[in-house]
Each structure stands twice: as C-alpha cells, then as structure tokens.
C-alpha cells in the first residue's frame, strides 16, 4: 500500500469516526440531555453517512471494521475531552496507543 493510499485510508477513518461519534453524541444530547428532536434526527442522518464512508476503504469489510474499532477508541476519547471536558487519564492514553498499533497492523502491515 502506498503512502498516498494510507493517507486516504486514514482520512476515511477520521471522517467515518466523526460521523459515527458525532451522530451518537447528537442522539445522546437529544435523549439524555433533553435537546430537541431535531438533534436526534440530524444524528440519524449523520449515522447514515457513517455507513457509507467505510465502503471507500481499500480492504474488505471485516478488516476495515476491525481496524475502525481502534480508531473509534481514540476519537471517542478525543471527542469526550474536547466537547464534554472529560480529560483522558494516562491509562486511557495507553489503551488508545495500543489500539492504534492494532489498527496499523490490521490495515497497513504488508501482506
């Protein structure tokens, strides 16, 4: 896999993560924080985008979604920190680093 392909793949993971986590956060705001129905509807529409974005990855479904799990861990911690003020502790950071190593092996290790 070329560096350009890796860069494109990482970008797609980031977009997918923002869609999934953003959609979940919007629904959370609607149901748990008492925001209006519009928050939930927008969350549902963004979740549809999350279902589409990973289809552009160069690998098969199982590999893409397994690797995405690690990306999701990191982005969830960042989202919680930036939008909700929940600062990750060192164990969160260690776990996230381990997850990213797993992502790298699953998606980008030469085969």
N, CA, C and O atoms as CSV, one atom per row, in Angstrom:
chain,resi,resn,atom,element,x,y,z
A,1,UNK,N,N,0.857,-1.174,0.000
A,1,UNK,CA,C,0.000,0.000,0.000
A,1,UNK,C,C,0.906,1.241,0.000
A,1,UNK,O,O,1.819,1.348,0.819
A,2,UNK,N,N,0.650,2.157,-0.906
A,2,UNK,CA,C,1.461,3.368,-0.997
A,2,UNK,C,C,1.113,4.340,0.136
A,2,UNK,O,O,0.070,4.215,0.776
A,3,UNK,N,N,1.988,5.292,0.367
A,3,UNK,CA,C,1.738,6.305,1.396
A,3,UNK,C,C,0.480,7.108,1.072
A,3,UNK,O,O,-0.258,7.507,1.973
A,4,UNK,N,N,0.243,7.340,-0.205
A,4,UNK,CA,C,-0.965,8.068,-0.599
A,4,UNK,C,C,-2.222,7.288,-0.234
A,4,UNK,O,O,-3.204,7.857,0.243
A,5,UNK,N,N,-2.178,5.966,-0.468
A,5,UNK,CA,C,-3.314,5.119,-0.115
A,5,UNK,C,C,-3.515,5.076,1.400
A,5,UNK,O,O,-4.649,5.099,1.879
A,6,UNK,N,N,-2.419,5.013,2.150
A,6,UNK,CA,C,-2.508,5.020,3.608
A,6,UNK,C,C,-3.110,6.346,4.072
A,6,UNK,O,O,-3.988,6.363,4.934
A,7,UNK,N,N,-2.642,7.448,3.506
A,7,UNK,CA,C,-3.180,8.756,3.871
A,7,UNK,C,C,-4.671,8.852,3.581
A,7,UNK,O,O,-5.432,9.378,4.393
A,8,UNK,N,N,-5.086,8.348,2.432
A,8,UNK,CA,C,-6.502,8.352,2.073
A,8,UNK,C,C,-7.301,7.477,3.035
A,8,UNK,O,O,-8.399,7.848,3.449
A,9,UNK,N,N,-6.757,6.329,3.387
A,9,UNK,CA,C,-7.419,5.417,4.302
A,9,UNK,C,C,-7.573,6.040,5.687
A,9,UNK,O,O,-8.639,5.941,6.294
A,10,UNK,N,N,-6.523,6.678,6.189
A,10,UNK,CA,C,-6.585,7.343,7.496
A,10,UNK,C,C,-7.636,8.455,7.463
A,10,UNK,O,O,-8.401,8.617,8.414
A,11,UNK,N,N,-7.670,9.210,6.379
A,11,UNK,CA,C,-8.663,10.274,6.234
A,11,UNK,C,C,-10.081,9.698,6.284
A,11,UNK,O,O,-10.956,10.257,6.944
A,12,UNK,N,N,-10.304,8.584,5.589
A,12,UNK,CA,C,-11.620,7.950,5.608
A,12,UNK,C,C,-11.986,7.462,7.005
A,12,UNK,O,O,-13.140,7.579,7.418
A,13,UNK,N,N,-11.012,6.915,7.740
A,13,UNK,CA,C,-11.274,6.510,9.122
A,13,UNK,C,C,-11.674,7.710,9.971
A,13,UNK,O,O,-12.589,7.616,10.789
A,14,UNK,N,N,-10.996,8.833,9.783
A,14,UNK,CA,C,-11.330,10.027,10.559
A,14,UNK,C,C,-12.735,10.534,10.242
A,14,UNK,O,O,-13.490,10.890,11.147
A,15,UNK,N,N,-13.080,10.567,8.963
A,15,UNK,CA,C,-14.416,11.021,8.567
A,15,UNK,C,C,-15.484,10.065,9.112
A,15,UNK,O,O,-16.501,10.503,9.647
A,16,UNK,N,N,-15.244,8.762,8.972
A,16,UNK,CA,C,-16.200,7.778,9.496
A,16,UNK,C,C,-16.356,7.940,11.005
A,16,UNK,O,O,-17.468,7.885,11.531
A,17,UNK,N,N,-15.250,8.136,11.689
A,17,UNK,CA,C,-15.303,8.307,13.139
A,17,UNK,C,C,-16.071,9.537,13.553
A,17,UNK,O,O,-16.878,9.493,14.482
A,18,UNK,N,N,-15.822,10.633,12.867
A,18,UNK,CA,C,-16.554,11.859,13.184
A,18,UNK,C,C,-18.046,11.690,12.929
A,18,UNK,O,O,-18.876,12.202,13.680
A,19,UNK,N,N,-18.378,10.967,11.862
A,19,UNK,CA,C,-19.795,10.714,11.581
A,19,UNK,C,C,-20.425,9.841,12.661
A,19,UNK,O,O,-21.493,10.172,13.175
A,20,UNK,N,N,-19.784,8.739,13.010
A,20,UNK,CA,C,-20.388,7.826,13.977
A,20,UNK,C,C,-20.448,8.447,15.369
A,20,UNK,O,O,-21.497,8.434,16.013
A,21,UNK,N,N,-19.344,8.981,15.824
A,21,UNK,CA,C,-19.318,9.554,17.169
A,21,UNK,C,C,-20.194,10.800,17.232
A,21,UNK,O,O,-20.917,11.008,18.206
A,22,UNK,N,N,-20.127,11.624,16.195
A,22,UNK,CA,C,-20.973,12.813,16.160
A,22,UNK,C,C,-22.446,12.463,16.177
A,22,UNK,O,O,-23.234,13.105,16.871
A,23,UNK,N,N,-22.823,11.442,15.412
A,23,UNK,CA,C,-24.223,11.011,15.377
A,23,UNK,C,C,-24.649,10.482,16.743
A,23,UNK,O,O,-25.723,10.821,17.241
A,24,UNK,N,N,-23.810,9.656,17.340
A,24,UNK,CA,C,-24.131,9.128,18.662
A,24,UNK,C,C,-24.245,10.233,19.698
A,24,UNK,O,O,-25.123,10.194,20.560
A,25,UNK,N,N,-23.361,11.217,19.616
A,25,UNK,CA,C,-23.384,12.336,20.545
A,25,UNK,C,C,-24.656,13.164,20.376
A,25,UNK,O,O,-25.254,13.599,21.360
A,26,UNK,N,N,-25.070,13.383,19.123
A,26,UNK,CA,C,-26.298,14.130,18.875
A,26,UNK,C,C,-27.514,13.412,19.453
A,26,UNK,O,O,-28.375,14.041,20.068
A,27,UNK,N,N,-27.587,12.096,19.256
A,27,UNK,CA,C,-28.701,11.325,19.819
A,27,UNK,C,C,-28.624,11.344,21.344
A,27,UNK,O,O,-29.650,11.454,22.015
A,28,UNK,N,N,-27.431,11.239,21.888
A,28,UNK,CA,C,-27.233,11.317,23.344
A,28,UNK,C,C,-27.759,12.654,23.874
A,28,UNK,O,O,-28.451,12.704,24.890
A,29,UNK,N,N,-27.418,13.728,23.170
A,29,UNK,CA,C,-27.879,15.052,23.588
A,29,UNK,C,C,-29.404,15.126,23.572
A,29,UNK,O,O,-30.019,15.713,24.462
A,30,UNK,N,N,-29.995,14.528,22.556
A,30,UNK,CA,C,-31.460,14.531,22.432
A,30,UNK,C,C,-32.111,13.743,23.580
A,30,UNK,O,O,-33.003,14.247,24.262
A,31,UNK,N,N,-31.651,12.496,23.780
A,31,UNK,CA,C,-32.322,11.628,24.738
A,31,UNK,C,C,-31.878,11.821,26.189
A,31,UNK,O,O,-32.695,11.728,27.105
A,32,UNK,N,N,-30.597,12.087,26.399
A,32,UNK,CA,C,-30.091,12.173,27.769
A,32,UNK,C,C,-30.018,13.597,28.306
A,32,UNK,O,O,-30.109,13.816,29.514
A,33,UNK,N,N,-29.854,14.562,27.406
A,33,UNK,CA,C,-29.675,15.945,27.844
A,33,UNK,C,C,-30.889,16.823,27.543
A,33,UNK,O,O,-30.870,18.026,27.804
A,34,UNK,N,N,-31.946,16.218,26.994
A,34,UNK,CA,C,-33.189,16.937,26.781
A,34,UNK,C,C,-33.194,17.923,25.628
A,34,UNK,O,O,-34.026,18.830,25.596
A,35,UNK,N,N,-32.282,17.761,24.681
A,35,UNK,CA,C,-32.290,18.625,23.498
A,35,UNK,C,C,-33.479,18.231,22.619
A,35,UNK,O,O,-34.082,17.179,22.827
A,36,UNK,N,N,-33.807,19.053,21.664
A,36,UNK,CA,C,-34.965,18.813,20.813
A,36,UNK,C,C,-34.805,17.623,19.887
A,36,UNK,O,O,-33.706,17.110,19.679
A,37,UNK,N,N,-35.935,17.198,19.336
A,37,UNK,CA,C,-35.986,16.075,18.401
A,37,UNK,C,C,-35.058,16.289,17.206
A,37,UNK,O,O,-34.505,15.326,16.674
A,38,UNK,N,N,-34.886,17.527,16.783
A,38,UNK,CA,C,-34.015,17.819,15.639
A,38,UNK,C,C,-32.610,17.270,15.862
A,38,UNK,O,O,-31.965,16.816,14.918
A,39,UNK,N,N,-32.134,17.309,17.101
A,39,UNK,CA,C,-30.802,16.768,17.405
A,39,UNK,C,C,-30.757,15.281,17.068
A,39,UNK,O,O,-29.787,14.808,16.476
A,40,UNK,N,N,-31.794,14.548,17.441
A,40,UNK,CA,C,-31.851,13.124,17.155
A,40,UNK,C,C,-31.989,12.834,15.671
A,40,UNK,O,O,-31.382,11.890,15.165
A,41,UNK,N,N,-32.775,13.630,14.971
A,41,UNK,CA,C,-32.955,13.418,13.531
A,41,UNK,C,C,-31.660,13.691,12.774
A,41,UNK,O,O,-31.291,12.931,11.879
A,42,UNK,N,N,-30.983,14.752,13.122
A,42,UNK,CA,C,-29.690,15.041,12.481
A,42,UNK,C,C,-28.712,13.909,12.801
A,42,UNK,O,O,-27.963,13.469,11.928
A,43,UNK,N,N,-28.719,13.440,14.044
A,43,UNK,CA,C,-27.864,12.313,14.422
A,43,UNK,C,C,-28.140,11.095,13.558
A,43,UNK,O,O,-27.207,10.423,13.119
A,44,UNK,N,N,-29.405,10.804,13.311
A,44,UNK,CA,C,-29.756,9.672,12.458
A,44,UNK,C,C,-29.264,9.837,11.029
A,44,UNK,O,O,-28.796,8.878,10.415
A,45,UNK,N,N,-29.369,11.038,10.504
A,45,UNK,CA,C,-28.891,11.291,9.131
A,45,UNK,C,C,-27.370,11.158,9.046
A,45,UNK,O,O,-26.839,10.608,8.080
A,46,UNK,N,N,-26.685,11.660,10.053
A,46,UNK,CA,C,-25.218,11.565,10.057
A,46,UNK,C,C,-24.798,10.102,10.190
A,46,UNK,O,O,-23.787,9.697,9.616
A,47,UNK,N,N,-25.555,9.312,10.935
A,47,UNK,CA,C,-25.244,7.893,11.085
A,47,UNK,C,C,-25.329,7.168,9.742
A,47,UNK,O,O,-24.570,6.230,9.498
A,48,UNK,N,N,-26.233,7.588,8.882
A,48,UNK,CA,C,-26.303,7.009,7.533
A,48,UNK,C,C,-24.998,7.280,6.787
A,48,UNK,O,O,-24.482,6.401,6.096
A,49,UNK,N,N,-24.466,8.487,6.925
A,49,UNK,CA,C,-23.177,8.804,6.294
A,49,UNK,C,C,-22.072,7.885,6.812
A,49,UNK,O,O,-21.213,7.434,6.054
A,50,UNK,N,N,-22.111,7.615,8.124
A,50,UNK,CA,C,-21.114,6.704,8.694
A,50,UNK,C,C,-21.172,5.343,8.002
A,50,UNK,O,O,-20.133,4.722,7.781
A,51,UNK,N,N,-22.356,4.878,7.663
A,51,UNK,CA,C,-22.484,3.597,6.979
A,51,UNK,C,C,-21.921,3.601,5.573
A,51,UNK,O,O,-21.544,2.554,5.047
A,52,UNK,N,N,-21.862,4.764,4.966
A,52,UNK,CA,C,-21.380,4.887,3.582
A,52,UNK,C,C,-19.870,5.056,3.512
A,52,UNK,O,O,-19.213,4.416,2.691
A,53,UNK,N,N,-19.316,5.907,4.359
A,53,UNK,CA,C,-17.895,6.286,4.268
A,53,UNK,C,C,-16.947,5.082,4.272
A,53,UNK,O,O,-16.048,5.046,3.433
A,54,UNK,N,N,-17.092,4.096,5.165
A,54,UNK,CA,C,-16.129,2.982,5.167
A,54,UNK,C,C,-16.111,2.157,3.888
A,54,UNK,O,O,-15.144,1.437,3.640
A,55,UNK,N,N,-17.157,2.242,3.070
A,55,UNK,CA,C,-17.176,1.456,1.835
A,55,UNK,C,C,-16.096,1.903,0.853
A,55,UNK,O,O,-15.797,1.190,-0.105
A,56,UNK,N,N,-15.517,3.065,1.082
A,56,UNK,CA,C,-14.457,3.564,0.209
A,56,UNK,C,C,-13.069,3.085,0.630
A,56,UNK,O,O,-12.084,3.393,-0.041
A,57,UNK,N,N,-12.977,2.338,1.728
A,57,UNK,CA,C,-11.688,1.809,2.179
A,57,UNK,C,C,-11.207,0.734,1.211
A,57,UNK,O,O,-12.019,0.060,0.578
A,58,UNK,N,N,-9.880,0.569,1.091
A,58,UNK,CA,C,-9.342,-0.391,0.124
A,58,UNK,C,C,-9.369,-1.849,0.580
A,58,UNK,O,O,-9.049,-2.732,-0.216
A,59,UNK,N,N,-9.735,-2.132,1.818
A,59,UNK,CA,C,-9.716,-3.504,2.337
A,59,UNK,C,C,-11.140,-4.062,2.415
A,59,UNK,O,O,-12.114,-3.368,2.120
A,60,UNK,N,N,-11.236,-5.335,2.819
A,60,UNK,CA,C,-12.543,-5.975,2.937
A,60,UNK,C,C,-13.241,-5.553,4.234
A,60,UNK,O,O,-12.621,-4.990,5.136
A,61,UNK,N,N,-14.547,-5.840,4.303
A,61,UNK,CA,C,-15.409,-5.385,5.395
A,61,UNK,C,C,-14.844,-5.731,6.779
A,61,UNK,O,O,-14.718,-4.854,7.634
A,62,UNK,N,N,-14.510,-6.983,6.996
A,62,UNK,CA,C,-14.045,-7.404,8.319
A,62,UNK,C,C,-12.802,-6.661,8.770
A,62,UNK,O,O,-12.711,-6.231,9.919
A,63,UNK,N,N,-11.856,-6.512,7.875
A,63,UNK,CA,C,-10.614,-5.818,8.217
A,63,UNK,C,C,-10.887,-4.345,8.499
A,63,UNK,O,O,-10.367,-3.791,9.468
A,64,UNK,N,N,-11.690,-3.715,7.665
A,64,UNK,CA,C,-11.984,-2.285,7.837
A,64,UNK,C,C,-12.672,-2.039,9.177
A,64,UNK,O,O,-12.286,-1.133,9.916
A,65,UNK,N,N,-13.681,-2.833,9.492
A,65,UNK,CA,C,-14.427,-2.598,10.727
A,65,UNK,C,C,-13.636,-3.006,11.966
A,65,UNK,O,O,-13.803,-2.398,13.024
A,66,UNK,N,N,-12.788,-4.013,11.861
A,66,UNK,CA,C,-11.927,-4.380,12.991
A,66,UNK,C,C,-10.955,-3.239,13.280
A,66,UNK,O,O,-10.780,-2.845,14.433
A,67,UNK,N,N,-10.331,-2.716,12.247
A,67,UNK,CA,C,-9.390,-1.615,12.436
A,67,UNK,C,C,-10.109,-0.352,12.886
A,67,UNK,O,O,-9.583,0.408,13.698
A,68,UNK,N,N,-11.301,-0.127,12.366
A,68,UNK,CA,C,-12.044,1.064,12.750
A,68,UNK,C,C,-12.325,1.092,14.256
A,68,UNK,O,O,-12.410,2.165,14.854
A,69,UNK,N,N,-12.466,-0.081,14.860
A,69,UNK,CA,C,-12.686,-0.138,16.305
A,69,UNK,C,C,-11.600,0.595,17.075
A,69,UNK,O,O,-11.888,1.294,18.047
A,70,UNK,N,N,-10.349,0.439,16.645
A,70,UNK,CA,C,-9.246,1.148,17.302
A,70,UNK,C,C,-9.310,2.643,17.076
A,70,UNK,O,O,-9.039,3.428,17.983
A,71,UNK,N,N,-9.668,3.035,15.866
A,71,UNK,CA,C,-9.812,4.456,15.558
A,71,UNK,C,C,-10.946,5.041,16.398
A,71,UNK,O,O,-10.834,6.154,16.913
A,72,UNK,N,N,-12.032,4.292,16.531
A,72,UNK,CA,C,-13.181,4.727,17.317
A,72,UNK,C,C,-12.771,4.989,18.772
A,72,UNK,O,O,-13.218,5.965,19.374
A,73,UNK,N,N,-11.936,4.133,19.330
A,73,UNK,CA,C,-11.467,4.323,20.712
A,73,UNK,C,C,-10.797,5.680,20.860
A,73,UNK,O,O,-11.127,6.445,21.766
A,74,UNK,N,N,-9.864,5.976,19.975
A,74,UNK,CA,C,-9.115,7.233,20.063
A,74,UNK,C,C,-10.028,8.434,19.851
A,74,UNK,O,O,-9.987,9.390,20.626
A,75,UNK,N,N,-10.844,8.389,18.814
A,75,UNK,CA,C,-11.722,9.526,18.527
A,75,UNK,C,C,-12.768,9.737,19.617
A,75,UNK,O,O,-13.139,10.875,19.905
A,76,UNK,N,N,-13.245,8.661,20.223
A,76,UNK,CA,C,-14.217,8.806,21.313
A,76,UNK,C,C,-13.598,9.527,22.503
A,76,UNK,O,O,-14.226,10.404,23.096
A,77,UNK,N,N,-12.382,9.164,22.848
A,77,UNK,CA,C,-11.699,9.841,23.951
A,77,UNK,C,C,-11.465,11.313,23.631
A,77,UNK,O,O,-11.659,12.180,24.483
A,78,UNK,N,N,-11.045,11.592,22.393
A,78,UNK,CA,C,-10.829,12.987,21.993
A,78,UNK,C,C,-12.129,13.780,21.992
A,78,UNK,O,O,-12.158,14.925,22.445
A,79,UNK,N,N,-13.198,13.183,21.488
A,79,UNK,CA,C,-14.496,13.851,21.450
A,79,UNK,C,C,-14.952,14.192,22.869
A,79,UNK,O,O,-15.379,15.314,23.138
A,80,UNK,N,N,-14.858,13.220,23.768
A,80,UNK,CA,C,-15.255,13.441,25.153
A,80,UNK,C,C,-14.437,14.532,25.824
A,80,UNK,O,O,-14.948,15.287,26.650
A,81,UNK,N,N,-13.184,14.606,25.468
A,81,UNK,CA,C,-12.296,15.625,26.033
A,81,UNK,C,C,-12.649,17.002,25.484
A,81,UNK,O,O,-12.821,17.954,26.246
A,82,UNK,N,N,-12.756,17.106,24.161
A,82,UNK,CA,C,-12.956,18.406,23.528
A,82,UNK,C,C,-14.372,18.953,23.696
A,82,UNK,O,O,-14.544,20.158,23.878
A,83,UNK,N,N,-15.379,18.097,23.639
A,83,UNK,CA,C,-16.755,18.591,23.691
A,83,UNK,C,C,-17.404,18.488,25.069
A,83,UNK,O,O,-18.287,19.280,25.401
A,84,UNK,N,N,-16.972,17.521,25.869
A,84,UNK,CA,C,-17.599,17.336,27.172
A,84,UNK,C,C,-16.663,17.622,28.343
A,84,UNK,O,O,-17.089,17.600,29.498
A,85,UNK,N,N,-15.397,17.888,28.051
A,85,UNK,CA,C,-14.450,18.236,29.105
A,85,UNK,C,C,-13.961,17.067,29.946
A,85,UNK,O,O,-13.431,17.280,31.036
A,86,UNK,N,N,-14.127,15.835,29.466
A,86,UNK,CA,C,-13.655,14.651,30.185
A,86,UNK,C,C,-12.228,14.334,29.745
A,86,UNK,O,O,-12.014,13.711,28.705
A,87,UNK,N,N,-11.271,14.759,30.532
A,87,UNK,CA,C,-9.860,14.603,30.179
A,87,UNK,C,C,-9.449,13.136,30.312
A,87,UNK,O,O,-9.630,12.538,31.373
A,88,UNK,N,N,-8.896,12.549,29.239
A,88,UNK,CA,C,-8.434,11.158,29.319
A,88,UNK,C,C,-7.274,11.051,30.323
A,88,UNK,O,O,-6.416,11.931,30.389
A,89,UNK,N,N,-7.263,9.968,31.094
A,89,UNK,CA,C,-6.135,9.760,32.005
A,89,UNK,C,C,-5.046,8.958,31.297
A,89,UNK,O,O,-5.195,8.592,30.131
A,90,UNK,N,N,-3.961,8.691,32.002
A,90,UNK,CA,C,-2.832,8.026,31.336
A,90,UNK,C,C,-3.195,6.627,30.865
A,90,UNK,O,O,-2.656,6.157,29.864
A,91,UNK,N,N,-4.099,5.954,31.569
A,91,UNK,CA,C,-4.493,4.615,31.140
A,91,UNK,C,C,-5.365,4.665,29.885
A,91,UNK,O,O,-5.295,3.772,29.040
A,92,UNK,N,N,-6.182,5.707,29.765
A,92,UNK,CA,C,-6.914,5.926,28.512
A,92,UNK,C,C,-5.932,6.105,27.369
A,92,UNK,O,O,-6.099,5.528,26.295
A,93,UNK,N,N,-4.910,6.906,27.610
A,93,UNK,CA,C,-3.921,7.192,26.566
A,93,UNK,C,C,-3.119,5.940,26.190
A,93,UNK,O,O,-2.848,5.699,25.014
A,94,UNK,N,N,-2.745,5.153,27.196
A,94,UNK,CA,C,-2.014,3.909,26.914
A,94,UNK,C,C,-2.895,2.961,26.105
A,94,UNK,O,O,-2.444,2.384,25.117
A,95,UNK,N,N,-4.135,2.803,26.518
A,95,UNK,CA,C,-5.055,1.932,25.780
A,95,UNK,C,C,-5.274,2.404,24.355
A,95,UNK,O,O,-5.330,1.596,23.428
A,96,UNK,N,N,-5.399,3.725,24.180
A,96,UNK,CA,C,-5.584,4.280,22.833
A,96,UNK,C,C,-4.360,4.020,21.965
A,96,UNK,O,O,-4.492,3.696,20.785
A,97,UNK,N,N,-3.171,4.161,22.542
A,97,UNK,CA,C,-1.941,3.899,21.775
A,97,UNK,C,C,-1.870,2.432,21.356
A,97,UNK,O,O,-1.494,2.124,20.225
A,98,UNK,N,N,-2.228,1.537,22.259
A,98,UNK,CA,C,-2.244,0.106,21.928
A,98,UNK,C,C,-3.245,-0.157,20.798
A,98,UNK,O,O,-2.963,-0.923,19.877
A,99,UNK,N,N,-4.413,0.483,20.876
A,99,UNK,CA,C,-5.425,0.310,19.829
A,99,UNK,C,C,-4.900,0.774,18.473
A,99,UNK,O,O,-5.143,0.124,17.457
A,100,UNK,N,N,-4.179,1.900,18.455
A,100,UNK,CA,C,-3.637,2.398,17.183
A,100,UNK,C,C,-2.566,1.479,16.620
A,100,UNK,O,O,-2.431,1.357,15.402
A,101,UNK,N,N,-1.809,0.837,17.485
A,101,UNK,CA,C,-0.846,-0.160,17.000
A,101,UNK,C,C,-1.621,-1.295,16.332
A,101,UNK,O,O,-1.227,-1.769,15.267
A,102,UNK,N,N,-2.710,-1.730,16.943
A,102,UNK,CA,C,-3.540,-2.768,16.341
A,102,UNK,C,C,-4.107,-2.353,14.997
A,102,UNK,O,O,-4.126,-3.147,14.057
A,103,UNK,N,N,-4.569,-1.112,14.899
A,103,UNK,CA,C,-5.082,-0.584,13.627
A,103,UNK,C,C,-4.001,-0.665,12.560
A,103,UNK,O,O,-4.255,-1.108,11.440
A,104,UNK,N,N,-2.805,-0.239,12.910
A,104,UNK,CA,C,-1.698,-0.223,11.943
A,104,UNK,C,C,-1.368,-1.620,11.449
A,104,UNK,O,O,-1.124,-1.826,10.261
A,105,UNK,N,N,-1.362,-2.583,12.369
A,105,UNK,CA,C,-1.055,-3.956,11.972
A,105,UNK,C,C,-2.176,-4.513,11.098
A,105,UNK,O,O,-1.913,-5.103,10.051
A,106,UNK,N,N,-3.409,-4.328,11.520
A,106,UNK,CA,C,-4.550,-4.888,10.774
A,106,UNK,C,C,-4.659,-4.301,9.367
A,106,UNK,O,O,-4.831,-5.032,8.391
A,107,UNK,N,N,-4.559,-2.985,9.275
A,107,UNK,CA,C,-4.822,-2.328,7.982
A,107,UNK,C,C,-3.591,-2.195,7.084
A,107,UNK,O,O,-3.692,-2.331,5.864
A,108,UNK,N,N,-2.441,-1.934,7.679
A,108,UNK,CA,C,-1.322,-1.463,6.861
A,108,UNK,C,C,-0.090,-2.359,6.842
A,108,UNK,O,O,0.874,-2.060,6.138
A,109,UNK,N,N,-0.102,-3.443,7.598
A,109,UNK,CA,C,1.038,-4.352,7.579
A,109,UNK,C,C,1.122,-5.010,6.203
A,109,UNK,O,O,0.113,-5.483,5.680
A,110,UNK,N,N,2.310,-5.044,5.619
A,110,UNK,CA,C,2.433,-5.657,4.273
A,110,UNK,C,C,2.013,-7.129,4.298
A,110,UNK,O,O,2.347,-7.877,5.217
A,111,UNK,N,N,1.287,-7.509,3.284
A,111,UNK,CA,C,0.836,-8.905,3.171
A,111,UNK,C,C,1.337,-9.500,1.880
A,111,UNK,O,O,1.068,-10.666,1.592
